[in-house]
Amino acid sequence: MPRTKKVQDEPKLLSDTIDLDKSIDYEKLGDLAAPIPGVDAAEGAPKRRGRPAKKAKGDDAPNVAAEAPAQEAAPVKKERTEKNDNPVQAETKAQAEPSSENAPQNNAPAAPADAPQNGENKQAQQQGGQNNPQNNGQNNGQNNGQNNGQNGGKFNNNGNYNNNGKFNNNGKFNKFNKNKNRHNRNLPQDDFIDESIQLPPPPPEVVAAAKAKWRELRGLPMFELQQRAEELGIEDCKKMRKQALVYSILSSTGGEETPIYTEGVLEIIPEGGHGFLRNPDHNYLAGPDDIYISRNIIRRYDLKMGDTITGQVRQPREGEKYFALMRIDTVNFEPPEKTKRRVAFEYLTPIHPIEKLNLEWKKDEFSTRIMNLFTPIGKGQRSIILAPPRTGKTVLLQNVTQALTVNHPEVKLMVLLIDERPEEVTEMRKLIDRLKIDAANAGKNIQAEVLASTFDEPPERHIKVADMVLEKAKRLVEHGNDVVILLDSITRFARANNVVIPHSGKILSGGVDANAMQRPKRFFGAARKIENGGSLTIIGTALIETGSRMDEVIFEEFKGTGNMELVLDRRIAEKRIWPAIDIFKSGTRKEELLLSDEELRRVWVLRRYLQDMTTVEIMEFMRDKLKMFETNRDFLTSMNG
C-alpha cells in the first residue's frame, strides 16, 4: 500500500515536537503539557522510561520517595500477635519531606488507621467518621484492613480484580453458571410458584367440573382429541402427544381463570432439586409435556420420588416451556399434610403374610382355582412363577389380574411388562380397560394400570420404568395401601440390568456380572407385609429351560428368595392341558397362616391322594373334579376324610 504524503497543516506528533537533546519548551507543547488530573509529580524526581520497576512482594503502596506525593504519610505496617493473631500497628517515621501547606513535625509517627492520606478522602472520611468512630474501611471490603487511606489506591477492593469487576464469579468465563443458566432457562421460577400456591382454592363446584372435564378428555382416543383440536384451531395438533393435546384443549375452551388439573408420578431431578410429574400413558418416562414442580414445593410437603400427585396447574408464562404445578390437592390419594408424618419404607417392619388374596372368581377358570388351593397368595407375598417358554404364563397373569380386580378392588394393581412383545402389551391394556368399565358398571372403582417397555426399546428404558414402578409402590405402601405388582419377567429385567451397569470385572457363569443381580433382587425383595400397615405383593415370572446358561444362573440366584413358587410343566402344556401346573414342585411357605385349619387338613389329604399320579393325570383329575362344583369350598367339603 503506497504511503500518503504528509500535509503541512497536519498536526505533528509529540516525538516531532520534542528534542531530547534540548530542554523541553512547555509553551510549544500547548495542551499536551497540561498535568494529568489526580497525579501530582514530585519536583526533581527522575523521569523513568520503559517498564516500571517491579514492586516487592507484599507492598500495597507505591514507592514514597519516587512516586508518592510529598505530603502523603508513610504506609502503616501491620504485624500480628502470637496469641490472638490480631493486627498491631507499628509506629514508623515519615520518609517524605513535609510540604508547605501541611507540615507535621519531624520524626512524627505515622497517621492513625482512620486518617485519610489525601484531601478528598480526608473530607469523605471525616463526614462518615461521625457515624462509625472505629473503622469505616471495614464496611467497604474485606481487604481494606484498618487503613482507610489505602482505599484510594489502585489495589483497593473497588478495582478491576474485586468481586464486582470483570473477573468475578459471575462473569462470562464461569462455565458452571453458564451451564446452569442454560439448563434452567425454560423452567418456571420458584418465586412465581410460591406466590401462586398461596392462593385460595377455587369453589368446590368449579374444581369438580374441571376434574370431570380433564378425566373426560383423558379417556378419549387420540383421533377424537385431534378432531376437537382442529375445530378449536389449535396448531400442530397432529404432532402433539396425548397429554399436551388435553392441556391445549382445556386452555382453549376455558379462560385464564379456569383451573386445569392433572395427575402424575413425581420424579425428582438430583441436579436441580426440582421435579416433574411423569404421565402413566407414557410409562412414566420423560416427555416434553410433563408438569414442572419447583423444589420449594418438594421441600414444603416433603415429597419423594414416586409420589402420586394430583393438583392444579397453570399455563407457561413468557419464556417458559413447561406447565407448572400451582397447588397440590392429594399426595398418594390423601391430603398432602400427611406426607410429613409418614415413615420411610426402609424402616417399616416386615412380617409374614396373614391375609389371603382370593383368586377364585369364575367356575370354569381352573388355573386360579388350583392356585387358590395348592399355592395360596397373601397380601405381601413374594411369588415367583417358573415357566418354560410357551407354557401359558402370560395367560396365567391375565387370569390373576381379573381375579384381583373382581375380588379385591381395594388393592392398587400395576402390571409391569419388560422386554415383552408389543401385541401382548396392547392385549393387557385392553383387558384393564374392560375391567375398569365392568367395575364402574357394578359401582366399584378399581385402580389398575399397565406399564411396559417392549423388546425393541433400549435396556435403559427397561430399568427406568421398573425403578419408577417400584418407587411408586413404596410410596403407596408408606401410606398404608395394599399394592400388587405383576412382573413379566424377572429374567429379562436381570438381562437388561446386566447390560446397563458398569462391569465390575467379576463374571459369573453364563456371562452374568457379579453386580447384575443386585437391582432385580432389590426389586423382588421389596415385597413384604407391613406390621400394622399396608403391603406390597409381587408376582413375577422367571424363564427356565430356555437353553441359555444365563437364564439358568438368574433362576438359581432367585431360587429360595421368594415365599411362594409356582412351577409350570412343559409336558402338560405340550398336550394342551391347561393350566400346566406341577403341583408337587409348587407350594407356599407358611400356608397355615393363609388357610383355615379345616382347609389346610383337607389340602394335605388331597396331596397325599395325588402322590401316585403323574403330572398330566393330576391336571386331568383336578379339572374333572372342579367342573362338578361351583366353588373350592364345596369341592373340599365333598371329600371323605
Residue pairs with C-beta under 8 A, 6 or more apart in sequence:
14 29
14 32
17 28
17 29
17 32
18 24
18 29
26 33
35 41
40 69
42 66
42 67
42 68
42 69
42 70
45 66
45 67
46 66
48 66
55 62
55 63
60 75
60 150
60 153
60 155
61 68
61 75
61 150
61 153
62 68
62 153
64 72
64 74
64 75
64 95
64 96
65 95
65 96
68 96
69 96
69 99
69 118
70 96
70 97
70 98
70 99
71 96
71 98
71 99
71 101
71 102
72 96
72 117
72 118
73 94
73 96
73 110
73 111
73 115
73 117
73 149
74 92
74 93
74 94
74 95
74 96
74 110
75 110
75 147
75 150
76 89
76 90
76 92
76 110
76 111
76 113
76 146
76 147
77 89
77 90
77 92
78 87
78 88
78 89
78 90
78 145
78 146
79 87
79 88
79 89
79 90
80 86
80 87
80 88
81 88
87 145
87 146
89 110
89 112
89 113
89 146
91 109
91 110
92 109
92 110
93 107
93 108
93 109
94 104
94 107
94 108
94 110
98 104
98 106
111 117
111 149
113 135
113 137
113 145
113 146
113 147
113 148
114 125
114 129
114 133
114 134
114 135
114 136
114 137
114 146
114 148
115 122
115 125
115 148
115 149
116 122
116 123
116 124
116 125
116 126
116 148
116 149
116 152
117 149
117 150
117 152
118 149
118 152
120 152
121 148
121 149
121 151
121 152
125 136
125 148
128 136
129 136
132 139
135 146
135 148
136 148
137 144
137 145
137 146
137 147
137 148
137 150
137 151
138 144
138 146
140 148
140 151
140 157
140 158
141 156
141 157
141 158
141 162
142 157
143 156
143 157
144 150
144 151
144 156
144 157
150 156
151 157
151 158
156 162
158 164
159 165
160 166
160 167
161 167
162 168
163 169
167 173
169 177
170 177
172 178
183 271
183 272
184 272
185 319
186 319
186 320
186 321
186 322
187 272
187 274
187 292
187 320
187 321
187 322
188 292
188 294
188 316
188 317
188 320
188 322
188 324
190 294
190 295
190 296
192 317
192 324
193 294
193 296
193 297
193 324
193 325
193 326
194 294
194 296
196 314
196 326
196 327
197 297
197 326
197 327
197 328
199 326
199 327
201 207
201 312
201 327
202 210
202 259
202 312
206 258
206 259
207 259
207 261
210 254
210 258
210 259
210 260
210 261
210 312
211 261
213 250
213 253
214 246
214 250
214 260
214 261
214 262
217 225
217 246
217 249
217 250
218 242
218 246
222 242
222 245
225 237
225 242
225 245
225 246
225 249
226 237
226 238
226 245
228 249
229 237
229 240
229 245
229 248
229 249
230 237
232 249
232 252
232 253
233 252
234 245
234 248
234 249
234 252
237 245
237 248
240 248
240 289
241 282
241 287
241 288
241 289
242 281
243 279
243 281
243 282
243 287
243 289
243 290
244 288
244 289
247 260
247 262
247 289
247 313
247 323
250 258
250 260
251 260
251 315
254 260
256 315
259 312
260 312
260 313
260 314
260 315
260 323
261 310
261 311
261 312
261 313
261 329
262 277
262 291
262 310
262 311
262 313
262 323
262 325
263 277
263 308
263 309
263 310
264 276
264 277
264 278
264 279
264 280
264 290
264 291
264 308
264 309
265 277
265 278
265 280
265 284
265 306
265 307
265 308
265 309
265 468
265 471
265 472
266 275
266 276
266 277
266 278
266 293
266 298
266 303
266 304
266 305
266 306
266 307
266 308
266 309
267 275
267 276
267 277
267 278
267 284
267 286
267 305
267 468
268 274
268 275
268 298
268 303
268 304
268 305
269 275
269 276
272 295
273 295
273 298
274 292
274 293
274 294
274 295
274 298
275 292
275 293
275 295
275 298
275 303
276 286
276 290
276 291
276 292
276 293
276 322
277 290
277 291
277 293
277 309
277 325
278 284
278 285
278 286
278 287
278 290
278 468
279 287
279 289
279 290
280 449
280 451
283 451
283 452
283 453
283 461
283 465
283 468
284 451
284 464
284 465
284 468
284 469
284 472
285 461
285 464
285 465
288 321
289 323
290 322
291 313
291 322
291 323
291 324
291 325
292 322
292 323
292 324
292 325
293 303
293 309
293 324
293 325
294 324
294 325
297 303
297 325
297 328
301 328
301 331
301 336
301 339
301 340
302 339
302 340
303 309
303 331
303 339
304 471
304 475
305 471
306 468
306 470
306 471
306 472
306 473
306 474
306 475
307 331
307 332
307 339
307 472
307 475
308 331
308 332
308 333
308 472
308 475
308 476
309 325
309 328
309 330
309 331
310 328
310 329
310 330
311 325
311 326
311 327
311 328
311 329
311 330
312 325
312 326
312 327
312 329
313 323
313 324
313 325
313 326
314 323
314 324
314 326
315 323
316 322
316 323
316 324
328 336
329 336
330 336
331 338
331 339
332 339
332 475
332 476
332 478
332 479
332 481
333 479
333 481
334 479
338 479
342 478
342 479
343 478
344 478
345 474
345 475
345 477
345 478
345 526
348 477
348 478
348 528
348 530
348 531
348 533
349 530
349 531
350 380
350 528
350 529
350 530
350 531
351 380
351 528
351 529
351 530
351 531
352 380
352 529
352 563
352 590
352 593
353 377
353 378
353 379
353 380
353 381
353 529
353 535
353 537
353 563
353 590
353 593
353 594
354 378
354 529
354 593
354 594
355 378
355 379
355 529
355 535
355 594
356 376
356 377
356 378
356 379
356 594
356 595
357 376
357 377
357 378
357 379
357 381
357 404
357 407
357 408
357 411
357 484
357 537
358 372
358 403
358 407
358 408
359 368
359 369
359 371
359 372
359 377
359 400
359 403
359 404
359 407
360 368
360 369
360 372
360 403
360 407
360 631
360 632
361 368
361 402
361 403
361 406
361 407
362 368
362 402
363 630
363 631
364 627
365 399
365 402
365 403
366 578
366 579
366 622
366 623
366 626
367 392
367 395
367 396
367 399
367 578
367 579
367 581
368 399
368 400
368 403
369 626
369 632
370 579
370 581
370 583
370 622
370 626
371 377
371 400
371 566
371 581
372 632
373 603
373 606
373 632
373 636
374 581
374 583
374 586
374 587
374 603
374 607
375 383
375 564
375 565
375 566
375 586
375 587
375 588
376 588
376 591
376 594
376 595
377 383
377 537
377 539
377 564
377 588
377 594
378 529
378 537
378 593
378 594
379 411
379 482
379 529
379 535
379 537
380 527
380 528
380 529
380 530
380 535
380 536
380 537
381 527
381 537
381 538
381 539
381 563
381 564
381 588
382 524
382 525
382 527
382 528
382 537
382 538
382 561
382 562
382 563
382 564
383 527
383 537
383 538
383 539
383 540
383 562
383 563
383 564
383 565
383 566
384 490
384 524
384 539
384 540
384 541
384 542
384 558
384 561
384 562
384 564
384 565
384 566
385 393
385 396
385 397
385 539
385 540
385 541
385 542
385 565
385 566
385 567
385 568
386 541
386 542
386 544
386 555
386 565
386 566
386 567
386 568
387 393
387 541
387 542
387 543
387 544
387 568
388 543
388 544
388 545
388 546
388 568
388 570
388 573
389 543
389 545
389 546
390 570
390 573
391 568
391 569
391 570
391 572
391 573
391 580
392 568
392 573
392 578
392 579
392 580
393 488
393 489
393 541
393 568
394 424
394 488
395 578
396 568
396 579
397 415
397 486
397 488
397 539
397 541
398 427
398 428
398 431
400 486
400 539
401 413
401 415
401 428
401 431
401 432
401 435
401 448
401 486
402 431
402 435
404 411
404 413
404 484
405 413
405 435
405 439
405 446
405 448
406 435
408 482
409 439
409 444
409 445
409 446
410 482
411 481
411 482
411 483
411 484
411 537
412 447
412 448
412 473
412 476
412 481
412 482
412 483
412 484
413 446
413 447
413 448
413 449
413 483
413 484
413 486
414 448
414 449
414 450
414 451
414 469
414 472
414 473
414 483
414 484
414 485
414 486
415 428
415 432
415 448
415 449
415 450
415 451
415 485
415 486
415 488
416 451
416 452
416 465
416 466
416 469
416 485
416 486
416 487
416 488
417 424
417 425
417 428
417 450
417 451
417 452
417 453
417 454
417 488
418 452
418 453
418 462
418 465
418 466
418 487
418 488
418 489
418 492
418 493
418 496
419 453
419 454
419 455
419 462
419 489
419 492
419 493
419 495
419 496
420 452
420 454
420 455
420 488
420 489
420 492
421 454
421 455
422 454
422 456
425 450
425 452
425 454
428 450
428 452
429 450
432 448
432 449
432 450
435 446
435 448
436 446
436 448
439 445
439 446
451 465
451 468
451 469
452 465
453 461
453 462
453 464
453 465
453 466
455 492
459 495
459 496
459 497
459 499
459 500
460 500
462 492
462 493
462 496
463 496
463 497
463 500
463 519
466 493
466 519
466 523
469 485
470 485
470 523
470 526
473 483
473 485
473 526
473 536
474 526
474 536
476 483
476 534
477 483
477 530
477 533
477 534
477 535
477 536
478 534
479 534
480 533
480 534
481 534
482 534
482 535
482 537
483 534
483 535
483 536
483 537
484 537
484 538
484 539
485 527
485 536
485 537
485 538
485 539
485 540
486 539
486 540
487 493
487 523
487 524
487 538
487 539
487 540
487 541
488 540
488 541
489 540
489 541
489 542
489 543
490 520
490 524
490 540
490 541
490 542
490 554
490 558
491 541
491 542
491 543
491 551
491 554
491 555
492 543
493 520
493 523
494 512
494 516
494 517
494 520
494 554
494 557
495 550
495 554
497 516
497 517
497 519
497 520
498 511
498 512
498 513
498 516
498 550
501 513
501 515
501 516
501 519
503 513
504 513
504 514
504 515
506 513
506 514
506 515
507 513
507 514
508 514
508 553
509 549
509 553
510 548
510 549
510 550
510 551
510 552
510 553
511 549
511 550
512 550
512 553
512 554
517 554
517 557
520 554
520 558
521 557
521 558
521 561
523 538
524 538
524 540
524 558
524 561
524 562
525 561
526 536
526 538
527 536
527 537
527 538
528 535
528 536
529 535
542 554
542 555
542 558
543 551
543 555
544 551
544 552
544 555
545 570
563 588
563 589
563 590
564 587
564 588
564 589
565 585
565 586
565 587
566 581
566 586
567 581
567 582
567 585
567 586
568 579
568 580
568 581
568 582
569 580
569 581
569 582
569 615
570 580
571 615
571 616
572 580
572 581
572 582
572 615
572 616
572 619
573 580
575 616
577 616
577 619
577 620
577 623
579 619
580 619
581 619
582 615
583 607
583 610
583 615
583 618
584 607
584 611
584 615
588 594
591 600
592 600
595 603
598 636
599 633
599 636
602 636
602 639
602 641
603 636
605 639
605 641
606 636
606 639
610 618
610 621
613 621
625 635
626 632
626 635
628 635
629 635
629 638
